[in-house]
Amino acid sequence: MSGVRIDKWIWSVRIFKSRTQATTACKSGKVMIDGKVVKPSATVETRQKVQVKKNGFNLEFEVLKLIKKRVGAPIARTCYNDLTPEEELNKYKDWFVGKGRTEFRQRGAGRPTKRERREIDDFKENYLEQDWEEMED
C-alpha cells in the first residue's frame, strides 16, 4: 500500500468519530503531516508524523500502519504511536480540576435538540480554542 488519504486514516484509527469530522478538520487547517497543513486528499505514509488540533488539544501521532477501513479500538492503537507530550494531555486536568461545576440545564427543559447540541459543541470548541490561543501568545 503506497499511501492512504489522511482524512480516511485519522477516521480509521478513531481519532475522529466520523469521516465528515475528519474531513472538516483537514479543510479547516487542523491537521498537519510533518508540520505542513494538508488537505483531506493528501496521502499519509508510514513513519510520518501527524499533528491534529482537536478540542483545544494538540495531538501528535507517528503512523505505524496504513489502514483504510475503521477498526476496533484495540487494533487501531497498533496503527500509530502516540507522541503527544504529557503536558498537553494534562492540559484539561490542570485547567478543569477544582473549577466550576458541571453543566446546568433549566429544570423541565428536557434534552437538547440536535440543533442545540451542535450549537453547544461549536461554542465549547471555539471557547477552548480561544483560551489556548490566548495562552500561547
Backbone as ProteinMPNN parsed JSONL, in Angstrom:
{"seq_chain_A": "MSGVRIDKWIWSVRIFKSRTQATTACKSGKVMIDGKVVKPSATVETRQKVQVKKNGFNLEFEVLKLIKKRVGAPIARTCYNDLTPEEELNKYKDWFVGKGRTEFRQRGAGRPTKRERREIDDFKENYLEQDWEEMED", "coords_chain_A": {"N_chain_A": [[0.859, -1.186, 0.0], [0.706, 2.082, -0.987], [-0.04, 4.582, 0.054], [-2.426, 6.36, 2.09], [-5.39, 8.285, 2.148], [-5.371, 11.139, 4.234], [-7.624, 12.018, 5.702], [-9.157, 9.718, 5.734], [-7.474, 7.97, 7.126], [-7.153, 9.16, 9.738], [-9.734, 8.941, 10.597], [-10.116, 6.165, 10.48], [-8.392, 5.173, 12.463], [-9.658, 6.024, 14.675], [-9.41, 8.68, 15.669], [-11.135, 10.659, 15.075], [-14.716, 10.7, 15.3], [-16.336, 10.493, 13.048], [-16.105, 10.271, 9.471], [-16.733, 12.6, 8.191], [-16.212, 14.548, 10.152], [-13.437, 14.262, 10.304], [-12.68, 15.041, 7.722], [-13.594, 17.698, 7.704], [-11.953, 18.778, 9.703], [-9.484, 18.624, 8.422], [-9.921, 20.349, 6.25], [-10.208, 22.76, 7.593], [-7.686, 23.345, 8.437], [-6.615, 22.03, 10.662], [-5.172, 19.747, 10.711], [-2.01, 18.348, 10.262], [0.754, 17.102, 8.389], [3.895, 16.081, 9.088], [4.426, 18.714, 9.94], [3.256, 20.346, 8.003], [0.347, 21.913, 6.852], [-2.418, 20.15, 5.608], [-4.613, 19.065, 2.919], [-7.749, 17.23, 2.842], [-7.399, 15.189, 0.953], [-4.726, 14.568, 0.887], [-1.995, 12.252, 1.0], [-0.891, 9.902, 3.42], [1.992, 8.359, 4.743], [3.754, 5.499, 6.116], [5.645, 5.983, 9.09], [5.481, 8.75, 9.086], [4.804, 11.873, 10.729], [1.863, 12.927, 12.275], [-0.025, 15.694, 13.084], [-2.706, 16.831, 15.036], [-5.214, 19.152, 15.754], [-7.56, 19.181, 18.172], [-10.426, 19.828, 19.934], [-9.138, 21.825, 21.476], [-6.746, 20.64, 22.118], [-3.446, 19.67, 21.201], [-2.646, 17.115, 19.432], [-0.353, 14.473, 18.669], [0.891, 12.08, 16.426], [2.626, 9.138, 15.307], [2.687, 7.444, 12.306], [2.232, 4.041, 12.055], [1.003, 1.854, 10.79], [-0.843, 1.545, 7.769], [-4.218, 1.936, 7.215], [-7.435, 1.569, 5.686], [-10.015, 1.139, 6.395], [-12.326, 1.505, 9.076], [-11.53, 0.297, 12.264], [-11.673, -1.758, 15.265], [-11.033, -0.374, 18.558], [-8.781, -1.6, 20.012], [-7.254, -2.674, 17.872], [-6.857, -0.384, 16.358], [-5.112, 1.118, 17.969], [-2.687, -0.108, 17.5], [-1.864, 0.871, 15.125], [-0.688, 3.327, 15.225], [1.723, 5.432, 16.881], [1.518, 7.134, 19.796], [2.6, 10.306, 20.205], [2.051, 12.515, 21.668], [2.836, 15.117, 23.863], [3.19, 14.819, 27.424], [2.425, 17.018, 29.028], [0.613, 18.245, 27.365], [-1.459, 16.413, 27.322], [-2.258, 16.641, 29.931], [-3.368, 19.132, 30.08], [-6.158, 19.577, 30.189], [-6.848, 18.484, 32.693], [-5.333, 20.154, 34.404], [-6.501, 22.624, 33.855], [-9.23, 22.26, 34.409], [-9.73, 20.859, 36.882], [-11.087, 21.335, 40.028], [-12.421, 23.632, 39.376], [-15.302, 25.47, 38.755], [-18.564, 24.009, 38.114], [-20.526, 21.165, 37.105], [-22.159, 21.084, 33.875], [-25.21, 22.907, 33.478], [-28.681, 22.689, 33.085], [-31.845, 24.141, 32.595], [-34.503, 23.199, 34.726], [-36.937, 20.983, 33.561], [-36.518, 21.613, 30.941], [-35.773, 19.596, 29.298], [-34.01, 17.265, 27.134], [-31.319, 18.48, 25.056], [-32.001, 19.522, 21.696], [-31.017, 18.221, 18.457], [-30.014, 20.344, 16.972], [-29.524, 22.251, 19.019], [-27.563, 20.836, 20.449], [-25.473, 20.801, 18.593], [-24.911, 23.551, 18.484], [-24.064, 23.966, 21.122], [-21.771, 22.306, 21.174], [-20.213, 23.592, 19.181], [-19.839, 26.079, 20.428], [-18.35, 25.322, 22.706], [-16.036, 24.257, 21.478], [-15.002, 26.521, 20.114], [-14.609, 28.193, 22.318], [-12.687, 26.796, 23.835], [-10.539, 26.734, 21.98], [-10.032, 29.461, 21.756], [-9.154, 30.093, 24.361], [-6.766, 28.572, 24.482], [-5.276, 29.69, 22.425], [-4.909, 32.278, 23.398], [-3.332, 31.706, 25.597], [-1.033, 30.774, 24.363], [0.03, 33.054, 23.196]], "CA_chain_A": [[0.0, 0.0, 0.0], [1.59, 3.239, -1.14], [-0.464, 5.684, 0.902], [-3.857, 6.445, 2.393], [-5.855, 9.659, 2.383], [-5.227, 11.493, 5.647], [-8.928, 12.048, 6.368], [-9.557, 8.323, 5.932], [-6.63, 7.348, 8.143], [-7.454, 9.644, 11.092], [-11.041, 8.372, 10.955], [-9.945, 4.724, 10.644], [-7.739, 4.865, 13.74], [-10.55, 6.521, 15.711], [-9.088, 9.995, 16.217], [-12.415, 11.348, 14.918], [-15.85, 9.776, 15.316], [-16.907, 10.309, 11.717], [-15.254, 10.68, 8.353], [-17.062, 14.003, 7.937], [-15.451, 15.353, 11.114], [-12.034, 14.2, 9.901], [-12.539, 15.863, 6.516], [-13.777, 19.092, 8.118], [-10.74, 19.176, 10.419], [-8.436, 18.835, 7.41], [-10.259, 21.546, 5.479], [-10.046, 23.964, 8.409], [-6.273, 23.532, 8.783], [-6.313, 21.481, 11.977], [-4.408, 18.513, 10.541], [-0.731, 18.561, 9.596], [1.655, 15.967, 8.213], [5.282, 16.568, 9.196], [4.445, 20.156, 10.131], [2.621, 21.076, 6.908], [-1.11, 21.805, 6.798], [-2.78, 19.355, 4.437], [-5.998, 18.918, 2.505], [-8.231, 15.879, 3.142], [-6.962, 14.211, -0.048], [-3.29, 14.308, 0.999], [-1.709, 10.881, 1.417], [-0.002, 9.721, 4.559], [2.821, 7.16, 4.627], [4.255, 5.031, 7.405], [6.736, 6.747, 9.732], [5.252, 10.189, 9.065], [4.209, 12.441, 11.942], [0.581, 13.582, 12.021], [-0.443, 16.551, 14.191], [-4.135, 17.114, 14.949], [-5.785, 20.039, 16.77], [-8.908, 18.685, 18.433], [-10.981, 20.26, 21.22], [-8.169, 22.609, 22.233], [-5.545, 19.848, 22.372], [-2.571, 19.443, 20.057], [-2.277, 15.709, 19.476], [0.677, 14.122, 17.699], [0.981, 10.636, 16.223], [3.502, 8.607, 14.268], [1.957, 6.411, 11.574], [2.912, 2.749, 12.02], [0.33, 1.02, 9.792], [-1.829, 2.229, 6.944], [-5.488, 1.217, 7.077], [-8.453, 2.369, 5.005], [-11.32, 0.887, 6.985], [-12.4, 1.696, 10.52], [-11.351, -0.947, 13.013], [-11.901, -1.638, 16.699], [-10.039, 0.424, 19.285], [-7.51, -2.293, 20.278], [-6.49, -2.78, 16.625], [-6.494, 0.978, 15.954], [-3.947, 1.565, 18.751], [-1.459, -0.685, 16.945], [-1.577, 1.536, 13.846], [0.025, 4.58, 15.447], [2.455, 5.638, 18.119], [1.077, 8.43, 20.328], [3.752, 11.136, 20.582], [1.539, 13.711, 22.315], [3.56, 15.384, 25.119], [2.424, 14.588, 28.66], [1.818, 18.273, 29.479], [-0.543, 18.504, 26.501], [-2.521, 15.521, 27.797], [-2.697, 17.094, 31.255], [-3.955, 20.478, 29.971], [-7.552, 19.567, 30.639], [-6.865, 18.282, 34.147], [-4.813, 21.356, 35.039], [-7.432, 23.724, 33.664], [-10.575, 21.998, 34.893], [-9.84, 20.327, 38.242], [-11.362, 22.291, 41.094], [-13.039, 24.848, 38.866], [-16.675, 25.399, 38.275], [-19.376, 22.836, 38.374], [-20.937, 20.528, 35.861], [-23.077, 21.87, 33.068], [-26.531, 23.035, 34.076], [-29.779, 22.939, 32.164], [-33.044, 24.501, 33.35], [-35.391, 22.096, 35.053], [-38.071, 20.89, 32.663], [-36.148, 21.987, 29.574], [-35.582, 18.371, 28.524], [-32.716, 17.089, 26.482], [-31.123, 19.407, 23.941], [-32.281, 19.006, 20.364], [-29.808, 18.033, 17.665], [-29.525, 21.687, 16.637], [-28.967, 22.842, 20.239], [-26.335, 20.11, 20.763], [-24.435, 21.301, 17.688], [-24.558, 24.897, 18.931], [-23.289, 23.811, 22.362], [-20.461, 21.771, 20.803], [-19.479, 24.654, 18.489], [-19.453, 27.063, 21.426], [-17.264, 24.761, 23.516], [-14.837, 24.153, 20.657], [-14.476, 27.876, 19.91], [-14.182, 28.708, 23.613], [-11.432, 26.143, 24.181], [-9.5, 27.198, 21.069], [-9.731, 30.837, 22.101], [-8.357, 30.069, 25.582], [-5.422, 28.06, 24.232], [-4.571, 30.665, 21.594], [-4.502, 33.381, 24.264], [-2.258, 31.217, 26.45], [0.165, 30.625, 23.548], [0.585, 34.375, 22.871]], "C_chain_A": [[0.895, 1.235, 0.0], [1.208, 4.407, -0.246], [-1.968, 5.673, 1.062], [-4.206, 7.909, 2.585], [-5.809, 9.953, 3.874], [-6.579, 11.523, 6.357], [-9.426, 10.637, 6.646], [-8.768, 7.692, 7.075], [-6.984, 7.834, 9.551], [-8.842, 9.213, 11.551], [-10.89, 6.888, 11.269], [-9.335, 4.361, 11.99], [-8.444, 5.532, 14.921], [-10.098, 7.817, 16.393], [-10.328, 10.877, 16.124], [-13.526, 10.316, 14.833], [-16.431, 9.518, 13.937], [-15.932, 10.791, 10.657], [-15.495, 12.146, 8.035], [-16.286, 14.916, 8.882], [-13.972, 15.391, 10.734], [-11.783, 15.099, 8.688], [-12.649, 17.35, 6.849], [-12.535, 19.609, 8.834], [-9.602, 19.456, 9.437], [-8.68, 20.131, 6.646], [-10.027, 22.828, 6.272], [-8.619, 24.139, 8.934], [-5.873, 22.983, 10.132], [-5.522, 20.179, 11.917], [-3.145, 18.829, 9.751], [0.015, 17.242, 9.474], [3.061, 16.534, 8.172], [5.353, 18.086, 9.224], [3.812, 20.979, 9.027], [1.121, 20.832, 6.924], [-1.49, 21.105, 5.501], [-4.275, 19.379, 4.16], [-6.441, 17.488, 2.827], [-7.715, 14.814, 2.182], [-5.467, 13.886, 0.025], [-3.062, 12.877, 1.483], [-0.703, 10.872, 2.552], [0.722, 8.387, 4.375], [3.249, 6.713, 6.02], [5.455, 5.87, 7.812], [6.569, 8.262, 9.647], [4.604, 10.62, 10.375], [2.942, 13.197, 11.56], [0.214, 14.382, 13.264], [-1.906, 16.926, 13.962], [-4.519, 18.047, 16.085], [-7.23, 19.612, 16.965], [-9.32, 19.098, 19.839], [-9.959, 20.997, 22.085], [-6.887, 21.866, 22.568], [-4.763, 19.687, 21.082], [-2.032, 18.024, 20.16], [-1.248, 15.415, 18.389], [0.827, 12.605, 17.646], [2.03, 10.314, 15.174], [2.757, 7.448, 13.622], [2.795, 5.133, 11.539], [2.333, 1.83, 10.949], [-0.672, 1.869, 9.03], [-3.078, 1.362, 6.844], [-6.505, 2.157, 6.44], [-9.82, 2.214, 5.644], [-11.251, 1.024, 8.492], [-12.346, 0.348, 11.222], [-11.635, -0.692, 14.486], [-10.754, -0.912, 17.379], [-8.736, -0.337, 19.564], [-6.634, -2.42, 19.021], [-6.008, -1.403, 16.184], [-5.246, 1.463, 16.691], [-2.631, 1.007, 18.214], [-1.027, 0.004, 15.656], [-0.831, 2.848, 14.003], [0.752, 4.553, 16.776], [2.081, 7.033, 18.608], [2.282, 9.198, 20.854], [3.327, 12.415, 21.306], [2.269, 13.92, 23.64], [2.634, 15.248, 26.332], [1.74, 15.868, 29.133], [0.602, 18.643, 28.632], [-1.729, 17.648, 26.947], [-3.082, 15.98, 29.142], [-3.315, 18.485, 31.24], [-5.347, 20.525, 30.576], [-7.626, 19.413, 32.146], [-6.432, 19.557, 34.866], [-5.814, 22.505, 34.967], [-8.73, 23.492, 34.415], [-10.67, 21.626, 36.369], [-10.032, 21.45, 39.247], [-12.028, 23.564, 40.629], [-14.468, 24.55, 38.442], [-17.422, 24.15, 38.693], [-19.784, 22.233, 37.036], [-21.92, 21.42, 35.117], [-24.475, 21.823, 33.666], [-27.558, 23.341, 33.004], [-31.028, 23.184, 33.005], [-33.937, 23.284, 33.553], [-36.603, 22.134, 34.111], [-37.753, 21.232, 31.223], [-35.946, 20.755, 28.701], [-34.19, 18.285, 27.928], [-32.559, 18.091, 25.349], [-31.472, 18.731, 22.61], [-30.957, 18.843, 19.619], [-29.183, 19.386, 17.322], [-28.871, 22.342, 17.852], [-27.64, 22.169, 20.61], [-25.194, 20.594, 19.872], [-23.979, 22.692, 18.095], [-23.706, 24.846, 20.19], [-21.885, 23.327, 22.027], [-19.611, 22.818, 20.096], [-18.983, 25.7, 19.473], [-18.274, 26.56, 22.247], [-15.961, 24.703, 22.736], [-14.195, 25.523, 20.46], [-13.934, 28.456, 21.202], [-12.835, 28.103, 24.001], [-10.295, 26.616, 23.292], [-9.075, 28.614, 21.402], [-8.83, 30.891, 23.335], [-6.938, 29.633, 25.296], [-4.629, 29.032, 23.374], [-4.095, 31.841, 22.426], [-3.331, 32.962, 25.143], [-0.96, 31.096, 25.68], [0.831, 31.97, 23.271], [1.494, 34.914, 23.915]], "O_chain_A": [[1.736, 1.406, 0.883], [2.088, 5.159, 0.172], [-2.69, 5.06, 0.277], [-3.411, 8.682, 3.121], [-6.172, 9.102, 4.687], [-6.671, 11.094, 7.507], [-10.047, 10.388, 7.68], [-9.328, 6.965, 7.896], [-7.104, 7.021, 10.468], [-9.102, 9.128, 12.751], [-11.481, 6.403, 12.234], [-9.713, 3.358, 12.594], [-7.902, 5.598, 16.025], [-10.378, 8.021, 17.574], [-10.554, 11.735, 16.978], [-13.317, 9.2, 14.358], [-16.964, 8.438, 13.682], [-15.052, 11.611, 10.921], [-14.568, 12.86, 7.653], [-15.759, 15.945, 8.458], [-13.331, 16.436, 10.833], [-10.791, 15.826, 8.64], [-11.882, 18.163, 6.334], [-12.108, 20.741, 8.605], [-8.849, 20.415, 9.608], [-7.757, 20.914, 6.424], [-9.69, 23.863, 5.697], [-8.375, 24.993, 9.786], [-4.878, 23.43, 10.702], [-5.235, 19.575, 12.95], [-3.194, 19.488, 8.712], [-0.081, 16.376, 10.343], [3.382, 17.366, 7.324], [6.235, 18.681, 8.605], [3.826, 22.208, 9.103], [0.671, 19.689, 7.001], [-0.96, 21.417, 4.435], [-5.087, 19.672, 5.037], [-5.598, 16.623, 3.061], [-7.605, 13.649, 2.563], [-4.993, 13.015, -0.704], [-3.841, 12.353, 2.279], [0.198, 11.707, 2.631], [0.136, 7.41, 3.909], [3.121, 7.464, 6.987], [6.182, 6.396, 6.969], [7.449, 8.993, 10.102], [3.939, 9.828, 11.042], [2.948, 14.007, 10.633], [0.146, 13.834, 14.364], [-2.302, 17.289, 12.855], [-4.2, 17.783, 17.245], [-8.033, 19.672, 16.033], [-8.65, 18.763, 20.816], [-9.926, 20.807, 23.301], [-6.02, 22.419, 23.245], [-5.343, 19.581, 20.002], [-1.075, 17.765, 20.889], [-1.268, 16.029, 17.322], [0.884, 11.935, 18.677], [2.291, 11.108, 14.27], [2.252, 6.568, 14.319], [3.927, 5.138, 11.056], [3.073, 1.111, 10.277], [-1.271, 2.793, 9.579], [-3.009, 0.2, 6.441], [-6.45, 3.373, 6.624], [-10.692, 3.063, 5.458], [-10.238, 0.698, 9.109], [-13.018, -0.607, 10.832], [-11.815, 0.452, 14.903], [-9.646, -0.84, 16.848], [-7.663, 0.235, 19.37], [-5.412, -2.288, 19.101], [-4.888, -1.262, 15.693], [-4.41, 2.148, 16.101], [-1.572, 1.59, 18.449], [0.065, -0.257, 15.152], [-0.384, 3.425, 13.012], [0.44, 3.765, 17.668], [2.307, 8.014, 17.9], [2.909, 8.79, 21.831], [4.152, 13.3, 21.534], [2.322, 13.005, 24.461], [1.44, 15.535, 26.252], [0.598, 15.822, 29.591], [-0.33, 19.28, 29.123], [-2.869, 18.111, 26.946], [-4.248, 15.733, 29.449], [-3.745, 18.975, 32.285], [-5.665, 21.407, 31.374], [-8.38, 20.125, 32.808], [-7.079, 19.989, 35.82], [-5.952, 23.272, 35.92], [-9.28, 24.426, 34.999], [-11.612, 22.045, 37.043], [-9.243, 22.392, 39.309], [-12.186, 24.496, 41.418], [-14.77, 23.512, 37.853], [-16.958, 23.357, 39.512], [-19.423, 22.74, 35.974], [-22.443, 22.387, 35.669], [-24.873, 20.832, 34.279], [-27.319, 24.163, 32.119], [-31.243, 22.51, 34.013], [-34.098, 22.453, 32.659], [-37.209, 23.185, 33.899], [-38.63, 21.149, 30.363], [-35.948, 20.867, 27.475], [-33.323, 19.119, 28.186], [-33.547, 18.51, 24.746], [-31.264, 17.531, 22.431], [-29.908, 19.275, 20.097], [-27.964, 19.546, 17.378], [-27.792, 22.923, 17.739], [-26.701, 22.842, 21.034], [-24.073, 20.777, 20.345], [-22.784, 22.986, 18.056], [-22.737, 25.594, 20.318], [-20.907, 23.873, 22.538], [-18.416, 22.93, 20.371], [-17.846, 26.16, 19.375], [-17.306, 27.29, 22.46], [-14.903, 25.055, 23.259], [-12.983, 25.671, 20.619], [-12.909, 29.139, 21.193], [-11.939, 28.82, 24.447], [-9.197, 26.877, 23.784], [-7.889, 28.939, 21.34], [-7.855, 31.642, 23.359], [-5.993, 30.241, 25.799], [-3.424, 29.185, 23.574], [-3.0, 32.355, 22.198], [-2.437, 33.764, 25.409], [0.113, 31.288, 26.252], [2.051, 32.038, 23.126], [2.025, 36.014, 23.763]]}, "name": "protein", "num_of_chains": 1, "seq": "MSGVRIDKWIWSVRIFKSRTQATTACKSGKVMIDGKVVKPSATVETRQKVQVKKNGFNLEFEVLKLIKKRVGAPIARTCYNDLTPEEELNKYKDWFVGKGRTEFRQRGAGRPTKRERREIDDFKENYLEQDWEEMED"}
